[in-house]
Amino acid sequence: MNHDISFQRINKLAIPALIAGVAEPLLSTTDLAIVGNIQNNATESIAAIGIVGAFLSMLIWVFGQTRSAISSIVSQYLGANKLDEIRDLPAQAVVLVVSTSLVILALSYPFARQIFEFYNAKGIILDFSIEYYKIRVFGFPFTLFVIAIFGVFRGLQNTYYPMLIAIVGTIVNIVLDFVLVYGIENYIPAMNIQGAAYASVIAQFIMALLSVYLLLTKTSIRLKFSLPFNTEISRFISIIANLFVRTIALNLALYFGTSYATAYGNEYIAAYTIGLNLWLMGAFMIDGYSSAGNILSGKLLGAKAYKTLLKLGRKLIIYGLLFGGVLALVGFIFYSFIGKIFTKETLVLEQFYNSFWIILLMQPICSVAFIYDGMFKGMGEAKHLRNILLLATTFVFIPVLMLFDHFDYKLYAIWIAFYCWIIARGIPLIFIFRNKFLPLAKQEKTE
């Protein structure tokens, strides 16, 4: 069987996935850009959004692993031409993830103050963090629902509909941000940071409605929950469990970064928040090619096309390095302009400009690491991802951060630690991938 992994095919999957992937960080980045230009307490508002964003990102990344788990299983069954055997799995997966999100909402809401005190938030920043979170958290179930539906589309080799959903959500969020944050004179009062939170929740709700409509009208998958559970539900839960542990390790690194930046002072956490959101936006843009790797690798593994899988891995390294290099170049060209989009505060801009270059230099390495992350998720190889990230966080990120913090490098310490962490995540995956599939490809050739 001929499996298409041409440049055109990869980009047909990657470009819509890239656009869809930018949606979630763009929600937070839009909040930052608009709130950062309000008249009162702009720096404190940026800091609050950054702290809440770090916590919500942790929740979304931990419990949003359903996308990878569903995509992996659906794509492998599609490659093996056995899709009928798992038609009831998506509905069961959605019920599990949304139920879990409601439990998390109920448990975290009463303890918002304690959660953000844990992030070293104090005074006005703490108050703003609580205000923002107690609204924004109601979008959490909708976000996880959308992520799960995106997983179904990806498994079916379709990134076009997730792109449409993401575009609609992003446009709604941006329009509502302007309306609710700044207000409309004589009609809608300016709600400042609370307005940004309401805008995000409404956008996430609309994305959920559109996801249901497109899944039911454009695919053969139905969201009718039924028992007994599909036989693949155990593998689905196993993939999620391994990715859960992996994401805890990932968010431990993000927690340390946010906590240290908060302790350095208001201008440092504000500058770090802008840098982190730009880094995450770059990561989600690179995720377009990661998604293509995820989608195609699962299907190729299901079809046992190991030679083509190896070719895909080689191609994606080249594309990733090129794409990451372009992102870095664009960042350097617009270096001064980028910072001023988010804030006019001189002290914040000074700290941002001092360290932003490290984030830009990370982009090519990030590309390779994220692309192989996607491929391993597509193949259901979650144990390797779990182990590597645990080791990278424990023995690379935290020691490097503490070492450079000891020498008072402040934001430099955080971003140098992230750079070393990314290298420790990406390189081992390439070796594991080649060691596993080179022998299988040779065996496929002789059969």
Secondary structure, DSSP 8 states (H G I E B T S, - for coil): ------HHHHHHHHHHHHHHHTHHHHHHHHHHHHHTTSSSSHHHHHHHHHHHHHHHHHHHHHHTTHHHHHHHHHHHHHHTT-GGGGTTHHHHHHHHHHHHHHHHHHHHGGGHHHHHHTTT--HHHHHHHHHHHHHHGGGHHHHHHHHHHHHHHHHTT--HHHHHHHHHHHHHHHHHHIIIII-BTTTB---HHHHHHHHHHHHHHHHHHHHHHHHHHHSS------SS--TTHHHHHHHHHHHHHHHHHHHHHHHHHHHHHHHH-HHHHHHHHHHHHHHHHHHHHHHHHHHHHHHHHHHHHHTT-HHHHHHHHHHHHHHHHHHHHHHHHHHHHTHHHHHHHH---HHHHHHHHHHHHHHHHHHHHHHHHHHHHHHHHHTT-HHHHHHHHHHHIIIIIHHHHHHHHHTT-THHHHHHHHHHHHHHHHHHHHHHHHHHHHHHHHHHHH-
